[in-house]
Amino acid sequence: MKNVLPWLAFGACVCLVLLCLAFFSIQNDESAKTSQPHSQNSAQPSNFQSETAPIAVPVPGSTAVRRYHATVTVGITAILWSILSPALFLFTGWSARICSWAKRQRQNWYFTFVLYAIAFGLLYFLVNLPLNYYASFVFPHHLDLTNQTFSRWLGNTLKSAAVILVIGLAVGWIPFLIIKKSPRRWWLWLGLLVPLFLYAQLLIQPVLIDPLFHQFRPLQDKTLESKVLALAVRTGIKGSRVYEVNMSVDTRMDEAYVTGLFGTRRIVFWDTMLKDFNDDQLLFILGHEMGHYALHHVIKLAAFASLMAFLSLYAWYWLAGPVIRRCKRRWGFDTLSDFAALPLLILAFQLSVLADRPAYMAFSRHVEHEADRFGLELTHNNHAAATAFVKLVQNSIYVYQPAPIIQFWYGSHPTPAERIEFCNQYRPWESGQPSCCEEYIKQ
């Protein structure tokens, strides 16, 4: 084979197309089961029956099924484009021409990188802008999931690009220097640096990056805050680490998450969730997030991602040499340490993410299930937990049981149906059985 990489990219595209076809074939069968023409997900009555009755998994409405199909289609398109766009810079020779221009402007190695990174970053941003505009602005508006203005979307998009550029200029030169200085061991040194970078990002993101886009503040509902403090005492987490953020300016969906590392760790509620959910549901969700916090899930996920990155870097090391030798005339560079190889590194990263995703998603589903268990053991409120999951799906107009292949490849959480059923069944405290998380929870 003269050109290895085009065949690899073509094979990845074929796999994704087959994945899309498999998804739609599965969903055609699922759609036939949807007999209720609801404008959104069918729901339990507003009071969700009694607080002791199990919560039945609702049947998704036609709007939810259509939204699900459209979301997967847009997602697959985005993945395809994330592979094709860096390939475009390689096979057209744009990257090599940008690098040649940068080298003519400056003799200094670092400033050559700065000029190349700025020029490449601008073109790469423009090439990806149309799909980004559709996926993050037009599509959510079409589904009535946002009231974000175009000016705010554009401002956030430009700020995101600026943040990426600043980080790239600060640390993006390091891989090229390491590859240049250690052509046989660069995969090892970069593999050792990955966890340092990930943990540094976790440390600074809540205090330096996130506030650029949204306003964070302590919980304003004092009644809810007192209940939060009571749970915080039982888990040994400071109540002051619970924040709310004004996401309602950008979305109508609901979310809560744990972010940060060491002194910057915090639990964050979107203000949309604080408005849409009752206190019992919010306390279960808080318990779930406290589970992530107490069980150190953020650190574990970063460690798992670092391991996968280490294996990917080793694979890149073995493939990069033969691939570049076969394509060097078309690409305009003959070594991975050349700045013009940046699109190749981006392409390798995207393909690695695609290949590693099932393993990472499986681990993510495991820690999310642990957090669900923690939330139930902390609150003992199965009814609030199950109804919270129903409401999360209803508010996002989604489905309760995605196709298995989609769940396998992209499901970072157990399916909503699985989570509701778990909430219905998991009650070890009622039978006197030991709790899995009892060492982290004070009674």
Secondary structure as UniProt FT lines:
FT   HELIX           4..32
FT   TURN            46..47
FT   HELIX           62..91
FT   HELIX           94..105
FT   HELIX           109..133
FT   HELIX           134..138
FT   HELIX           139..142
FT   TURN            143..144
FT   HELIX           150..171
FT   HELIX           173..181
FT   TURN            183..185
FT   HELIX           186..204
FT   HELIX           205..209
FT   HELIX           210..212
FT   STRAND          216..218
FT   HELIX           222..235
FT   HELIX           239..241
FT   STRAND          242..245
FT   HELIX           247..249
FT   STRAND          256..259
FT   HELIX           262..264
FT   STRAND          266..270
FT   HELIX           271..276
FT   HELIX           279..294
FT   TURN            295..296
FT   HELIX           297..331
FT   TURN            336..337
FT   HELIX           339..341
FT   HELIX           342..379
FT   HELIX           382..396
FT   HELIX           404..410
FT   HELIX           416..425
FT   HELIX           428..430
FT   TURN            431..432
FT   TURN            436..437
FT   HELIX           438..440
//
